[in-house]
Amino acid sequence: MVDNSLSPHGGVLVERVAPPGTSGDRAGLGSLPQLPVRDQIARECVNIAYGFFSPLEGFMGLSDLDSVAREMTLESGYIWSIPILLDVSQDHLSVLGIGAGERVLLTYQDQPLATMDVWEVFTYDLESLAQNVYGTTDSAHPGVQRTYNYHDRFMSGPITLVNPPQINPPFDRFWKTPRQLRQEMEDLGWSRVVAHQTRNVPHAGHEWLMKGAWLAAEADGILVSAVIGEKKTGDYIDEAIVLAHDRLREAGFFRQDVHRTSTLLWDMRYAGPREAVFHALVRKNLGCTHHMFGRDHAGVGGYYDAYAAHKVFDQLPDLGIKSVLTLEWWYCPTCAGVAYEGLCGHQEQKQDLAGTLIRSIIQGGVEPAPTTLRREVLEVVRDCAEKYGFGSPFVGEKYLANRTPVMSMPKLELNGEGAGCTCMDK
Ligand SMILES: [Zn+2]
């Protein structure tokens, strides 16, 4: 085990972005074989390049993968819990003539994204990978499904971002690199920062979760870190999530100097306790000192104990970011407001504040009590439904097909002829 108390994870913030201009890392891009990558891989390239995934400098090789799968550590000894892999089919590699020792150009939306120095091309047993990471081989688990969908080879090696994507409104205000976030926290005078991971529009339970965690951590600030990635029907639309969280600050439910909303481009693996560890490491890289974990953090179905994410840290060395463990917040008619499981003695009267209840209120057109959902938040949710959601605050077919993407690739002219191929483009 390696001392993990340094900040960021691994001690150094990884930054692998080619400086602007056409010289240096961009020279000769046109002569590289081109490999189009899908949304997930593009997001992970961006995360590696800006240090969200420090100390990773590229996609994992066999020894790191094997160590992460079995021991939850990188080969270097640093804790790491979720494999970060670039999968590709052998057929595709053969067509492109790519192998170990080559440099390739990863492309996205038909534009250059990053270069990769290929160190290894390898295979790995996907069932054992699923068992180790997810604790199950059941393909009904979305993370296991994602694992089984990998192509038949993995390609490892460091990447360098050569064409930083443009983050589109309204996300541009909220997407910040770890370096930018660390600077902002310094400017705000924050030295103790508690991270709130979310994929939800905040109801009163979330608001109090944040307030309780801020008190428990004796924090200076709260960083909402909204996970933006692949969407499925019925999820809240991304725009509503970030704008509703920020509204809590704008409307003064959090003071201007204690609350910020940010985004993390990430496709949830639903790996329960392992994903909790991953979330802690990424937020540590953002500059957070504390991370809140509630009930069933990053879980799905009945695969994990409701408090597995609380227990996992007991078996790990100091990660340099502390867990703030919270029980449930619910609505209690006798307490006449939002109440905490650890305090309220009327458990038999508890009313669930979970998303499903709130959804039925929003969809049914009934005005929820401000004690369950702030009017200001409801207003944002309704505005977002009109402006971004094709009439609904929830993801539907129209949204999936027609939404403005979170990130777009600027045009980058290449010198020289590229050996393009689009058979993997999705
Ligand atoms: Zn009560």
Residues whose N, C-alpha, C, O or C-beta is under 5 A from the ligand:
A	BS01	ZN	C332 T334 C335 A339 C344 G345 H346
